C-alpha cells in the first residue's frame, strides 16, 4: 500500500476547503515545506501538491512552493491545479514535480493533451476526475 498525503495551497499557505468552497477555507500552516518535511520524516515517499489558486485562475500560481519542497525533500511530487497549457506543464516539471496531475484538459482539449503526452511522455501525467 502507498500512502500519498496531500497539501492544498492558497497564497503559499496550507489550507483545507469545506466542500471545495473557497469562502470556507481553513489555514492550517503557513509553511508547506515544514508540512512536507514532517511527511518525509514520518517515512512517506510521495506528495500530492495542489495549487488551489492555480485551479481557480486556470494558471499555475504556486510553483515556488513546489520548487521549495522539491529542492529540500526527496519526496516524489505530483502537482496539480492550473496546469492549462504547455508552458504550465514545463514549469511544473522544471520546478521539480515528477508528475503533473491534470483533469478536464484531457476531455476538453484532447488535441492539446495528446501533444503533452507526446512531448513529455504519458508516464509523467496523472489523470484525475474531480
N, CA, C and O atoms as a printed pandas DataFrame, in Angstrom:
     atom_number atom_name residue_name chain_id  residue_number  x_coord  y_coord  z_coord
0              1         N          UNK        A               1    0.846   -1.173    0.000
1              2        CA          UNK        A               1    0.000    0.000    0.000
2              3         C          UNK        A               1    0.898    1.246    0.000
3              4         O          UNK        A               1    1.913    1.292    0.695
4              5         N          UNK        A               2    0.514    2.231   -0.774
5              6        CA          UNK        A               2    1.224    3.504   -0.818
6              7         C          UNK        A               2    0.308    4.588   -0.282
7              8         O          UNK        A               2   -0.809    4.766   -0.768
8              9         N          UNK        A               3    0.779    5.304    0.711
9             10        CA          UNK        A               3    0.033    6.440    1.265
10            11         C          UNK        A               3    0.583    7.700    0.610
11            12         O          UNK        A               3    1.788    7.947    0.627
12            13         N          UNK        A               4   -0.316    8.492    0.033
13            14        CA          UNK        A               4    0.090    9.737   -0.618
14            15         C          UNK        A               4   -0.664   10.886    0.058
15            16         O          UNK        A               4   -1.839   11.118   -0.230
16            17         N          UNK        A               5    0.020   11.603    0.958
17            18        CA          UNK        A               5   -0.638   12.743    1.595
18            19         C          UNK        A               5   -0.770   13.892    0.608
19            20         O          UNK        A               5   -0.064   13.946   -0.399
20            21         N          UNK        A               6   -1.674   14.801    0.905
21            22        CA          UNK        A               6   -1.898   15.964    0.043
22            23         C          UNK        A               6   -1.727   17.246    0.834
23            24         O          UNK        A               6   -2.068   17.327    2.014
24            25         N          UNK        A               7   -1.192   18.240    0.154
25            26        CA          UNK        A               7   -1.143   19.594    0.693
26            27         C          UNK        A               7   -1.827   20.490   -0.329
27            28         O          UNK        A               7   -1.419   20.546   -1.490
28            29         N          UNK        A               8   -2.868   21.189    0.108
29            30        CA          UNK        A               8   -3.568   22.154   -0.736
30            31         C          UNK        A               8   -3.030   23.542   -0.405
31            32         O          UNK        A               8   -2.875   23.891    0.765
32            33         N          UNK        A               9   -2.745   24.335   -1.445
33            34        CA          UNK        A               9   -2.085   25.627   -1.269
34            35         C          UNK        A               9   -2.948   26.771   -1.797
35            36         O          UNK        A               9   -3.453   26.723   -2.918
36            37         N          UNK        A              10   -3.104   27.799   -0.964
37            38        CA          UNK        A              10   -3.661   29.092   -1.375
38            39         C          UNK        A              10   -2.739   30.160   -0.797
39            40         O          UNK        A              10   -2.394   30.122    0.384
40            41         N          UNK        A              11   -2.345   31.107   -1.637
41            42        CA          UNK        A              11   -1.438   32.184   -1.216
42            43         C          UNK        A              11   -0.189   31.645   -0.536
43            44         O          UNK        A              11    0.317   32.254    0.406
44            45         N          UNK        A              12    0.310   30.506   -1.008
45            46        CA          UNK        A              12    1.534   29.940   -0.475
46            47         C          UNK        A              12    1.396   29.258    0.870
47            48         O          UNK        A              12    2.398   28.872    1.471
48            49         N          UNK        A              13    0.161   29.100    1.358
49            50        CA          UNK        A              13   -0.080   28.506    2.674
50            51         C          UNK        A              13   -0.921   27.239    2.559
51            52         O          UNK        A              13   -1.675   27.066    1.602
52            53         N          UNK        A              14   -0.782   26.361    3.541
53            54        CA          UNK        A              14   -1.549   25.110    3.578
54            55         C          UNK        A              14   -2.970   25.392    4.039
55            56         O          UNK        A              14   -3.186   26.028    5.071
56            57         N          UNK        A              15   -3.936   24.914    3.265
57            58        CA          UNK        A              15   -5.340   25.151    3.590
58            59         C          UNK        A              15   -6.166   23.884    3.364
59            60         O          UNK        A              15   -5.709   22.916    2.757
60            61         N          UNK        A              16   -7.375   23.928    3.868
61            62        CA          UNK        A              16   -8.411   22.949    3.549
62            63         C          UNK        A              16   -9.666   23.735    3.225
63            64         O          UNK        A              16  -10.010   24.696    3.912
64            65         N          UNK        A              17  -10.342   23.317    2.175
65            66        CA          UNK        A              17  -11.620   23.916    1.817
66            67         C          UNK        A              17  -12.737   22.993    2.276
67            68         O          UNK        A              17  -12.603   21.770    2.222
68            69         N          UNK        A              18  -13.831   23.576    2.725
69            70        CA          UNK        A              18  -15.005   22.796    3.063
70            71         C          UNK        A              18  -15.833   22.627    1.805
71            72         O          UNK        A              18  -16.312   23.606    1.233
72            73         N          UNK        A              19  -16.002   21.395    1.379
73            74        CA          UNK        A              19  -16.763   21.049    0.180
74            75         C          UNK        A              19  -16.330   21.863   -1.040
75            76         O          UNK        A              19  -17.159   22.258   -1.859
76            77         N          UNK        A              20  -15.025   22.108   -1.152
77            78        CA          UNK        A              20  -14.485   22.817   -2.310
78            79         C          UNK        A              20  -14.820   24.292   -2.378
79            80         O          UNK        A              20  -14.599   24.927   -3.408
80            81         N          UNK        A              21  -15.350   24.853   -1.294
81            82        CA          UNK        A              21  -15.778   26.248   -1.264
82            83         C          UNK        A              21  -14.623   27.142   -0.818
83            84         O          UNK        A              21  -14.167   27.050    0.322
84            85         N          UNK        A              22  -14.152   28.007   -1.719
85            86        CA          UNK        A              22  -13.052   28.911   -1.405
86            87         C          UNK        A              22  -13.411   29.889   -0.294
87            88         O          UNK        A              22  -12.516   30.419    0.365
88            89         N          UNK        A              23  -14.689   30.138   -0.073
89            90        CA          UNK        A              23  -15.120   31.025    1.013
90            91         C          UNK        A              23  -15.102   30.320    2.364
91            92         O          UNK        A              23  -15.228   30.963    3.406
92            93         N          UNK        A              24  -14.946   29.003    2.346
93            94        CA          UNK        A              24  -14.885   28.230    3.584
94            95         C          UNK        A              24  -13.511   27.572    3.687
95            96         O          UNK        A              24  -13.380   26.348    3.670
96            97         N          UNK        A              25  -12.504   28.417    3.794
97            98        CA          UNK        A              25  -11.130   27.931    3.819
98            99         C          UNK        A              25  -10.601   28.004    5.238
99           100         O          UNK        A              25  -10.860   28.958    5.973
100          101         N          UNK        A              26   -9.845   26.961    5.611
101          102        CA          UNK        A              26   -9.180   26.939    6.905
102          103         C          UNK        A              26   -7.677   26.800    6.660
103          104         O          UNK        A              26   -7.219   25.826    6.062
104          105         N          UNK        A              27   -6.930   27.781    7.126
105          106        CA          UNK        A              27   -5.482   27.727    7.010
106          107         C          UNK        A              27   -4.951   26.884    8.169
107          108         O          UNK        A              27   -5.287   27.133    9.326
108          109         N          UNK        A              28   -4.121   25.886    7.856
109          110        CA          UNK        A              28   -3.606   25.063    8.938
110          111         C          UNK        A              28   -2.094   25.125    9.084
111          112         O          UNK        A              28   -1.557   24.565   10.039
112          113         N          UNK        A              29   -1.396   25.779    8.183
113          114        CA          UNK        A              29    0.032   26.005    8.353
114          115         C          UNK        A              29    0.480   27.014    7.309
115          116         O          UNK        A              29    0.073   26.945    6.149
116          117         N          UNK        A              30    1.323   27.955    7.731
117          118        CA          UNK        A              30    1.841   28.964    6.799
118          119         C          UNK        A              30    3.010   28.458    5.978
119          120         O          UNK        A              30    3.406   29.103    5.007
120          121         N          UNK        A              31    3.571   27.310    6.350
121          122        CA          UNK        A              31    4.806   26.846    5.739
122          123         C          UNK        A              31    4.657   25.434    5.171
123          124         O          UNK        A              31    4.898   24.458    5.881
124          125         N          UNK        A              32    4.265   25.313    3.910
125          126        CA          UNK        A              32    4.098   23.992    3.291
126          127         C          UNK        A              32    5.354   23.129    3.353
127          128         O          UNK        A              32    5.257   21.907    3.472
128          129         N          UNK        A              33    6.530   23.747    3.274
129          130        CA          UNK        A              33    7.765   22.969    3.342
130          131         C          UNK        A              33    7.874   22.236    4.674
131          132         O          UNK        A              33    8.305   21.084    4.712
132          133         N          UNK        A              34    7.489   22.890    5.762
133          134        CA          UNK        A              34    7.519   22.232    7.079
134          135         C          UNK        A              34    6.609   21.011    7.099
135          136         O          UNK        A              34    6.975   19.961    7.627
136          137         N          UNK        A              35    5.424   21.157    6.522
137          138        CA          UNK        A              35    4.471   20.047    6.487
138          139         C          UNK        A              35    5.036   18.906    5.644
139          140         O          UNK        A              35    4.957   17.741    6.035
140          141         N          UNK        A              36    5.602   19.243    4.492
141          142        CA          UNK        A              36    6.188   18.224    3.611
142          143         C          UNK        A              36    7.332   17.501    4.323
143          144         O          UNK        A              36    7.445   16.280    4.219
144          145         N          UNK        A              37    8.170   18.229    5.036
145          146        CA          UNK        A              37    9.277   17.600    5.767
146          147         C          UNK        A              37    8.762   16.663    6.854
147          148         O          UNK        A              37    9.357   15.614    7.104
148          149         N          UNK        A              38    7.659   17.036    7.501
149          150        CA          UNK        A              38    7.066   16.136    8.508
150          151         C          UNK        A              38    6.586   14.845    7.858
151          152         O          UNK        A              38    6.767   13.765    8.422
152          153         N          UNK        A              39    5.981   14.941    6.687
153          154        CA          UNK        A              39    5.575   13.727    5.961
154          155         C          UNK        A              39    6.797   12.871    5.651
155          156         O          UNK        A              39    6.784   11.656    5.853
156          157         N          UNK        A              40    7.849   13.514    5.158
157          158        CA          UNK        A              40    9.067   12.787    4.818
158          159         C          UNK        A              40    9.680   12.142    6.069
159          160         O          UNK        A              40   10.098   10.985    6.032
160          161         N          UNK        A              41    9.731   12.890    7.168
161          162        CA          UNK        A              41   10.289   12.365    8.417
162          163         C          UNK        A              41    9.491   11.172    8.946
163          164         O          UNK        A              41   10.025   10.314    9.649
164          165         N          UNK        A              42    8.202   11.134    8.595
165          166        CA          UNK        A              42    7.340   10.016    9.006
166          167         C          UNK        A              42    7.532    8.792    8.113
167          168         O          UNK        A              42    6.909    7.754    8.336
168          169         N          UNK        A              43    8.388    8.912    7.109
169          170        CA          UNK        A              43    8.682    7.780    6.234
170          171         C          UNK        A              43    7.893    7.739    4.943
171          172         O          UNK        A              43    8.019    6.790    4.169
172          173         N          UNK        A              44    7.079    8.761    4.697
173          174        CA          UNK        A              44    6.313    8.800    3.456
174          175         C          UNK        A              44    7.228    9.204    2.304
175          176         O          UNK        A              44    8.195    9.940    2.496
176          177         N          UNK        A              45    6.916    8.721    1.122
177          178        CA          UNK        A              45    7.770    8.927   -0.053
178          179         C          UNK        A              45    7.150    9.814   -1.122
179          180         O          UNK        A              45    7.858   10.349   -1.976
180          181         N          UNK        A              46    5.824    9.973   -1.078
181          182        CA          UNK        A              46    5.098   10.693   -2.136
182          183         C          UNK        A              46    4.376   11.894   -1.544
183          184         O          UNK        A              46    4.146   11.960   -0.336
184          185         N          UNK        A              47    4.022   12.840   -2.401
185          186        CA          UNK        A              47    3.235   14.002   -2.005
186          187         C          UNK        A              47    2.375   14.444   -3.181
187          188         O          UNK        A              47    2.852   14.538   -4.312
188          189         N          UNK        A              48    1.114   14.711   -2.904
189          190        CA          UNK        A              48    0.195   15.297   -3.876
190          191         C          UNK        A              48    0.047   16.764   -3.481
191          192         O          UNK        A              48   -0.520   17.073   -2.434
192          193         N          UNK        A              49    0.559   17.668   -4.321
193          194        CA          UNK        A              49    0.544   19.097   -4.046
194          195         C          UNK        A              49   -0.461   19.762   -4.977
195          196         O          UNK        A              49   -0.387   19.611   -6.197
196          197         N          UNK        A              50   -1.404   20.505   -4.387
197          198        CA          UNK        A              50   -2.496   21.093   -5.165
198          199         C          UNK        A              50   -2.461   22.613   -5.067
199          200         O          UNK        A              50   -2.546   23.177   -3.976
200          201         N          UNK        A              51   -2.335   23.260   -6.202
201          202        CA          UNK        A              51   -2.330   24.713   -6.307
202          203         C          UNK        A              51   -3.774   25.175   -6.494
203          204         O          UNK        A              51   -4.277   25.225   -7.616
204          205         N          UNK        A              52   -4.438   25.512   -5.385
205          206        CA          UNK        A              52   -5.842   25.922   -5.486
206          207         C          UNK        A              52   -5.986   27.301   -6.125
207          208         O          UNK        A              52   -6.991   27.571   -6.782
208          209         N          UNK        A              53   -4.998   28.176   -5.944
209          210        CA          UNK        A              53   -5.018   29.456   -6.667
210          211         C          UNK        A              53   -4.957   29.187   -8.165
211          212         O          UNK        A              53   -5.692   29.790   -8.947
212          213         N          UNK        A              54   -4.077   28.281   -8.550
213          214        CA          UNK        A              54   -3.940   27.925   -9.962
214          215         C          UNK        A              54   -5.206   27.315  -10.526
215          216         O          UNK        A              54   -5.612   27.632  -11.644
216          217         N          UNK        A              55   -5.831   26.441   -9.754
217          218        CA          UNK        A              55   -7.076   25.810  -10.204
218          219         C          UNK        A              55   -8.152   26.865  -10.449
219          220         O          UNK        A              55   -8.897   26.793  -11.426
220          221         N          UNK        A              56   -8.221   27.835   -9.557
221          222        CA          UNK        A              56   -9.238   28.882   -9.690
222          223         C          UNK        A              56   -8.934   29.811  -10.861
223          224         O          UNK        A              56   -9.848   30.243  -11.563
224          225         N          UNK        A              57   -7.651   30.121  -11.076
225          226        CA          UNK        A              57   -7.264   31.092  -12.106
226          227         C          UNK        A              57   -6.853   30.450  -13.433
227          228         O          UNK        A              57   -6.530   31.150  -14.392
228          229         N          UNK        A              58   -6.867   29.110  -13.483
229          230        CA          UNK        A              58   -6.526   28.366  -14.707
230          231         C          UNK        A              58   -5.098   28.652  -15.177
231          232         O          UNK        A              58   -4.831   28.728  -16.376
232          233         N          UNK        A              59   -4.185   28.809  -14.211
233          234        CA          UNK        A              59   -2.764   29.043  -14.494
234          235         C          UNK        A              59   -1.989   28.726  -13.225
235          236         O          UNK        A              59   -2.370   29.152  -12.135
236          237         N          UNK        A              60   -0.909   27.983  -13.365
237          238        CA          UNK        A              60   -0.089   27.623  -12.204
238          239         C          UNK        A              60    0.370   28.892  -11.493
239          240         O          UNK        A              60    0.922   29.795  -12.122
240          241         N          UNK        A              61    0.144   28.960  -10.188
241          242        CA          UNK        A              61    0.497   30.127   -9.386
242          243         C          UNK        A              61    1.533   29.820   -8.311
243          244         O          UNK        A              61    2.426   30.631   -8.066
244          245         N          UNK        A              62    1.426   28.670   -7.672
245          246        CA          UNK        A              62    2.263   28.369   -6.509
246          247         C          UNK        A              62    3.447   27.467   -6.848
247          248         O          UNK        A              62    3.777   26.552   -6.095
248          249         N          UNK        A              63    4.081   27.734   -7.987
249          250        CA          UNK        A              63    5.218   26.913   -8.397
250          251         C          UNK        A              63    6.419   27.107   -7.475
251          252         O          UNK        A              63    7.254   26.209   -7.370
252          253         N          UNK        A              64    6.528   28.242   -6.811
253          254        CA          UNK        A              64    7.634   28.463   -5.868
254          255         C          UNK        A              64    7.530   27.501   -4.677
255          256         O          UNK        A              64    8.549   27.038   -4.164
256          257         N          UNK        A              65    6.315   27.204   -4.240
257          258        CA          UNK        A              65    6.116   26.234   -3.160
258          259         C          UNK        A              65    6.596   24.864   -3.627
259          260         O          UNK        A              65    7.311   24.167   -2.906
260          261         N          UNK        A              66    6.199   24.487   -4.831
261          262        CA          UNK        A              66    6.655   23.229   -5.416
262          263         C          UNK        A              66    8.177   23.193   -5.471
263          264         O          UNK        A              66    8.791   22.204   -5.071
264          265         N          UNK        A              67    8.777   24.249   -5.958
265          266        CA          UNK        A              67   10.230   24.323   -6.093
266          267         C          UNK        A              67   10.923   24.149   -4.736
267          268         O          UNK        A              67   11.919   23.432   -4.636
268          269         N          UNK        A              68   10.404   24.795   -3.707
269          270        CA          UNK        A              68   10.999   24.706   -2.371
270          271         C          UNK        A              68   10.915   23.282   -1.830
271          272         O          UNK        A              68   11.897   22.756   -1.307
272          273         N          UNK        A              69    9.752   22.663   -1.953
273          274        CA          UNK        A              69    9.571   21.305   -1.434
274          275         C          UNK        A              69   10.423   20.315   -2.224
275          276         O          UNK        A              69   11.060   19.438   -1.640
276          277         N          UNK        A              70   10.435   20.451   -3.537
277          278        CA          UNK        A              70   11.200   19.525   -4.372
278          279         C          UNK        A              70   12.696   19.642   -4.114
279          280         O          UNK        A              70   13.406   18.637   -4.150
280          281         N          UNK        A              71   13.184   20.843   -3.855
281          282        CA          UNK        A              71   14.619   21.029   -3.670
282          283         C          UNK        A              71   15.091   20.697   -2.254
283          284         O          UNK        A              71   16.283   20.488   -2.029
284          285         N          UNK        A              72   14.150   20.647   -1.291
285          286        CA          UNK        A              72   14.562   20.439    0.098
286          287         C          UNK        A              72   14.035   19.140    0.711
287          288         O          UNK        A              72   14.201   18.897    1.906
288          289         N          UNK        A              73   13.396   18.304   -0.124
289          290        CA          UNK        A              73   12.971   16.977    0.310
290          291         C          UNK        A              73   13.293   15.989   -0.810
291          292         O          UNK        A              73   13.670   16.375   -1.916
292          293         N          UNK        A              74   13.134   14.714   -0.495
293          294        CA          UNK        A              74   13.299   13.686   -1.534
294          295         C          UNK        A              74   11.949   13.109   -1.939
295          296         O          UNK        A              74   11.889   12.049   -2.562
296          297         N          UNK        A              75   10.870   13.795   -1.590
297          298        CA          UNK        A              75    9.531   13.310   -1.920
298          299         C          UNK        A              75    9.304   13.288   -3.429
299          300         O          UNK        A              75    9.766   14.170   -4.153
300          301         N          UNK        A              76    8.595   12.279   -3.885
301          302        CA          UNK        A              76    8.140   12.206   -5.274
302          303         C          UNK        A              76    6.834   12.993   -5.305
303          304         O          UNK        A              76    5.855   12.615   -4.661
304          305         N          UNK        A              77    6.828   14.080   -6.053
305          306        CA          UNK        A              77    5.699   15.023   -6.013
306          307         C          UNK        A              77    4.888   14.967   -7.291
307          308         O          UNK        A              77    5.423   15.022   -8.399
308          309         N          UNK        A              78    3.569   14.855   -7.105
309          310        CA          UNK        A              78    2.669   15.116   -8.230
310          311         C          UNK        A              78    1.981   16.437   -7.928
311          312         O          UNK        A              78    1.499   16.673   -6.820
312          313         N          UNK        A              79    1.951   17.288   -8.940
313          314        CA          UNK        A              79    1.464   18.664   -8.776
314          315         C          UNK        A              79    0.282   18.899   -9.689
315          316         O          UNK        A              79    0.324   18.570  -10.874
316          317         N          UNK        A              80   -0.768   19.466   -9.138
317          318        CA          UNK        A              80   -1.950   19.783   -9.936
318          319         C          UNK        A              80   -2.542   21.113   -9.534
319          320         O          UNK        A              80   -2.240   21.661   -8.473
320          321         N          UNK        A              81   -3.388   21.615  -10.404
321          322        CA          UNK        A              81   -4.059   22.881  -10.162
322          323         C          UNK        A              81   -3.552   23.944  -11.105
323          324         O          UNK        A              81   -2.450   24.461  -10.920
324          325         N          UNK        A              82   -4.325   24.275  -12.099
325          326        CA          UNK        A              82   -3.949   25.331  -13.024
326          327         C          UNK        A              82   -3.064   24.918  -14.174
327          328         O          UNK        A              82   -2.593   25.771  -14.926
328          329         N          UNK        A              83   -2.829   23.634  -14.328
329          330        CA          UNK        A              83   -1.995   23.153  -15.430
330          331         C          UNK        A              83   -2.857   23.201  -16.696
331          332         O          UNK        A              83   -3.596   22.266  -17.004
332          333         N          UNK        A              84   -2.739   24.331  -17.423
333          334        CA          UNK        A              84   -3.666   24.588  -18.510
334          335         C          UNK        A              84   -3.027   24.660  -19.892
335          336         O          UNK        A              84   -3.721   24.544  -20.903
336          337         N          UNK        A              85   -1.709   24.851  -19.943
337          338        CA          UNK        A              85   -1.060   24.900  -21.247
338          339         C          UNK        A              85    0.343   24.312  -21.128
339          340         O          UNK        A              85    0.796   23.970  -20.036
340          341         N          UNK        A              86    1.014   24.201  -22.254
341          342        CA          UNK        A              86    2.322   23.546  -22.280
342          343         C          UNK        A              86    3.358   24.286  -21.432
343          344         O          UNK        A              86    4.242   23.659  -20.849
344          345         N          UNK        A              87    3.254   25.615  -21.361
345          346        CA          UNK        A              87    4.170   26.384  -20.500
346          347         C          UNK        A              87    3.988   25.995  -19.040
347          348         O          UNK        A              87    4.965   25.877  -18.300
348          349         N          UNK        A              88    2.738   25.794  -18.620
349          350        CA          UNK        A              88    2.478   25.361  -17.244
350          351         C          UNK        A              88    3.078   23.988  -16.986
351          352         O          UNK        A              88    3.693   23.759  -15.945
352          353         N          UNK        A              89    2.899   23.081  -17.926
353          354        CA          UNK        A              89    3.448   21.731  -17.770
354          355         C          UNK        A              89    4.965   21.816  -17.627
355          356         O          UNK        A              89    5.543   21.187  -16.740
356          357         N          UNK        A              90    5.604   22.582  -18.487
357          358        CA          UNK        A              90    7.064   22.730  -18.428
358          359         C          UNK        A              90    7.491   23.325  -17.090
359          360         O          UNK        A              90    8.468   22.869  -16.496
360          361         N          UNK        A              91    6.767   24.342  -16.607
361          362        CA          UNK        A              91    7.084   24.975  -15.339
362          363         C          UNK        A              91    6.977   23.974  -14.184
363          364         O          UNK        A              91    7.819   23.960  -13.286
364          365         N          UNK        A              92    5.950   23.150  -14.216
365          366        CA          UNK        A              92    5.748   22.146  -13.168
366          367         C          UNK        A              92    6.928   21.183  -13.127
367          368         O          UNK        A              92    7.452   20.889  -12.053
368          369         N          UNK        A              93    7.343   20.698  -14.275
369          370        CA          UNK        A              93    8.476   19.768  -14.308
370          371         C          UNK        A              93    9.788   20.485  -13.982
371          372         O          UNK        A              93   10.626   19.934  -13.268
372          373         N          UNK        A              94    9.975   21.691  -14.488
373          374        CA          UNK        A              94   11.192   22.451  -14.185
374          375         C          UNK        A              94   11.285   22.795  -12.697
375          376         O          UNK        A              94   12.384   22.956  -12.166
376          377         N          UNK        A              95   10.147   22.907  -12.029
377          378        CA          UNK        A              95   10.120   23.245  -10.605
378          379         C          UNK        A              95   10.288   22.025   -9.711
379          380         O          UNK        A              95   10.366   22.161   -8.490
380          381         N          UNK        A              96   10.343   20.829  -10.305
381          382        CA          UNK        A              96   10.676   19.656   -9.522
382          383         C          UNK        A              96    9.627   18.580   -9.384
383          384         O          UNK        A              96    9.875   17.572   -8.721
384          385         N          UNK        A              97    8.463   18.751   -9.982
385          386        CA          UNK        A              97    7.446   17.700   -9.898
386          387         C          UNK        A              97    7.858   16.504  -10.743
387          388         O          UNK        A              97    8.450   16.655  -11.812
388          389         N          UNK        A              98    7.542   15.333  -10.256
389          390        CA          UNK        A              98    7.766   14.104  -11.016
390          391         C          UNK        A              98    6.599   13.860  -11.961
391          392         O          UNK        A              98    6.773   13.368  -13.076
392          393         N          UNK        A              99    5.403   14.216  -11.493
393          394        CA          UNK        A              99    4.173   14.027  -12.263
394          395         C          UNK        A              99    3.373   15.321  -12.281
395          396         O          UNK        A              99    3.421   16.101  -11.330
396          397         N          UNK        A             100    2.644   15.547  -13.355
397          398        CA          UNK        A             100    1.651   16.622  -13.427
398          399         C          UNK        A             100    0.279   15.971  -13.335
399          400         O          UNK        A             100   -0.034   15.037  -14.075
400          401         N          UNK        A             101   -0.526   16.474  -12.423
401          402        CA          UNK        A             101   -1.884   15.965  -12.266
402          403         C          UNK        A             101   -2.814   16.862  -13.064
403          404         O          UNK        A             101   -2.848   18.074  -12.853
404          405         N          UNK        A             102   -3.565   16.268  -13.978
405          406        CA          UNK        A             102   -4.482   17.026  -14.828
406          407         C          UNK        A             102   -5.851   16.371  -14.802
407          408         O          UNK        A             102   -5.998   15.219  -14.392
408          409         N          UNK        A             103   -6.835   17.110  -15.237
409          410        CA          UNK        A             103   -8.197   16.582  -15.247
410          411         C          UNK        A             103   -8.915   16.896  -16.536
411          412         O          UNK        A             103   -8.819   16.159  -17.517
412          413         N          UNK        A             104   -9.641   18.008  -16.523
413          414        CA          UNK        A             104  -10.561   18.315  -17.614
414          415         C          UNK        A             104   -9.871   18.528  -18.960
415          416         O          UNK        A             104  -10.500   18.325  -19.999
416          417         N          UNK        A             105   -8.613   18.926  -18.977
417          418        CA          UNK        A             105   -7.918   19.154  -20.250
418          419         C          UNK        A             105   -7.982   17.918  -21.150
419          420         O          UNK        A             105   -8.055   18.036  -22.374
420          421         N          UNK        A             106   -7.954   16.749  -20.542
421          422        CA          UNK        A             106   -7.930   15.501  -21.317
422          423         C          UNK        A             106   -9.207   15.297  -22.125
423          424         O          UNK        A             106   -9.189   14.652  -23.173
424          425         N          UNK        A             107  -10.313   15.847  -21.635
425          426        CA          UNK        A             107  -11.575   15.694  -22.380
426          427         C          UNK        A             107  -11.997   16.987  -23.076
427          428         O          UNK        A             107  -12.681   16.946  -24.099
428          429         N          UNK        A             108  -11.596   18.120  -22.533
429          430        CA          UNK        A             108  -11.986   19.393  -23.139
430          431         C          UNK        A             108  -11.093   19.806  -24.301
431          432         O          UNK        A             108  -11.522   20.522  -25.205
432          433         N          UNK        A             109   -9.839   19.344  -24.266
433          434        CA          UNK        A             109   -8.910   19.686  -25.342
434          435         C          UNK        A             109   -7.999   18.485  -25.595
435          436         O          UNK        A             109   -6.810   18.498  -25.275
436          437         N          UNK        A             110   -8.589   17.469  -26.169
437          438        CA          UNK        A             110   -7.887   16.207  -26.410
438          439         C          UNK        A             110   -6.625   16.411  -27.255
439          440         O          UNK        A             110   -5.605   15.765  -27.015
440          441         N          UNK        A             111   -6.696   17.308  -28.241
441          442        CA          UNK        A             111   -5.544   17.558  -29.104
442          443         C          UNK        A             111   -4.360   18.086  -28.289
443          444         O          UNK        A             111   -3.242   17.589  -28.418
444          445         N          UNK        A             112   -4.611   19.089  -27.455
445          446        CA          UNK        A             112   -3.535   19.675  -26.634
446          447         C          UNK        A             112   -2.964   18.641  -25.664
447          448         O          UNK        A             112   -1.748   18.531  -25.510
448          449         N          UNK        A             113   -3.845   17.890  -25.015
449          450        CA          UNK        A             113   -3.384   16.880  -24.061
450          451         C          UNK        A             113   -2.534   15.812  -24.760
451          452         O          UNK        A             113   -1.527   15.361  -24.214
452          453         N          UNK        A             114   -2.934   15.419  -25.943
453          454        CA          UNK        A             114   -2.158   14.437  -26.713
454          455         C          UNK        A             114   -0.768   14.980  -27.023
455          456         O          UNK        A             114    0.217   14.243  -26.961
456          457         N          UNK        A             115   -0.683   16.278  -27.358
457          458        CA          UNK        A             115    0.623   16.903  -27.586
458          459         C          UNK        A             115    1.494   16.799  -26.335
459          460         O          UNK        A             115    2.686   16.507  -26.432
460          461         N          UNK        A             116    0.908   17.034  -25.168
461          462        CA          UNK        A             116    1.664   16.934  -23.909
462          463         C          UNK        A             116    2.186   15.520  -23.711
463          464         O          UNK        A             116    3.337   15.317  -23.324
464          465         N          UNK        A             117    1.324   14.546  -23.982
465          466        CA          UNK        A             117    1.734   13.146  -23.815
466          467         C          UNK        A             117    2.909   12.817  -24.724
467          468         O          UNK        A             117    3.848   12.132  -24.318
468          469         N          UNK        A             118    2.849   13.306  -25.950
469          470        CA          UNK        A             118    3.929   13.050  -26.900
470          471         C          UNK        A             118    5.206   13.813  -26.536
471          472         O          UNK        A             118    6.311   13.306  -26.732
472          473         N          UNK        A             119    5.058   15.011  -26.016
473          474        CA          UNK        A             119    6.208   15.847  -25.676
474          475         C          UNK        A             119    6.901   15.387  -24.393
475          476         O          UNK        A             119    8.126   15.276  -24.352
476          477         N          UNK        A             120    6.115   15.121  -23.347
477          478        CA          UNK        A             120    6.682   14.850  -22.026
478          479         C          UNK        A             120    6.672   13.374  -21.652
479          480         O          UNK        A             120    7.421   12.950  -20.772
480          481         N          UNK        A             121    5.824   12.587  -22.318
481          482        CA          UNK        A             121    5.699   11.163  -22.005
482          483         C          UNK        A             121    4.452   10.883  -21.188
483          484         O          UNK        A             121    4.151   11.591  -20.227
484          485         N          UNK        A             122    3.735    9.847  -21.577
485          486        CA          UNK        A             122    2.475    9.515  -20.905
486          487         C          UNK        A             122    2.685    9.181  -19.435
487          488         O          UNK        A             122    1.790    9.405  -18.620
488          489         N          UNK        A             123    3.851    8.649  -19.082
489          490        CA          UNK        A             123    4.125    8.278  -17.703
490          491         C          UNK        A             123    4.341    9.454  -16.768
491          492         O          UNK        A             123    4.535    9.256  -15.569
492          493         N          UNK        A             124    4.313   10.672  -17.289
493          494        CA          UNK        A             124    4.537   11.877  -16.487
494          495         C          UNK        A             124    3.236   12.522  -16.019
495          496         O          UNK        A             124    3.264   13.547  -15.338
496          497         N          UNK        A             125    2.096   11.930  -16.381
497          498        CA          UNK        A             125    0.808   12.553  -16.054
498          499         C          UNK        A             125   -0.062   11.632  -15.223
499          500         O          UNK        A             125   -0.110   10.422  -15.445
500          501         N          UNK        A             126   -0.752   12.233  -14.256
501          502        CA          UNK        A             126   -1.799   11.537  -13.523
502          503         C          UNK        A             126   -3.104   12.206  -13.933
503          504         O          UNK        A             126   -3.250   13.425  -13.841
504          505         N          UNK        A             127   -4.022   11.410  -14.373
505          506        CA          UNK        A             127   -5.313   11.929  -14.835
506          507         C          UNK        A             127   -6.345   11.646  -13.760
507          508         O          UNK        A             127   -6.600   10.491  -13.417
508          509         N          UNK        A             128   -6.943   12.719  -13.224
509          510        CA          UNK        A             128   -7.933   12.558  -12.165
510          511         C          UNK        A             128   -9.261   13.148  -12.611
511          512         O          UNK        A             128   -9.325   14.089  -13.402
512          513         N          UNK        A             129  -10.272   12.579  -12.093
513          514        CA          UNK        A             129  -11.626   13.098  -12.344
514          515         C          UNK        A             129  -12.135   13.633  -11.017
515          516         O          UNK        A             129  -12.201   12.908  -10.024
516          517         N          UNK        A             130  -12.484   14.874  -11.012
517          518        CA          UNK        A             130  -12.961   15.506   -9.777
518          519         C          UNK        A             130  -14.464   15.530   -9.735
519          520         O          UNK        A             130  -15.047   16.025   -8.770
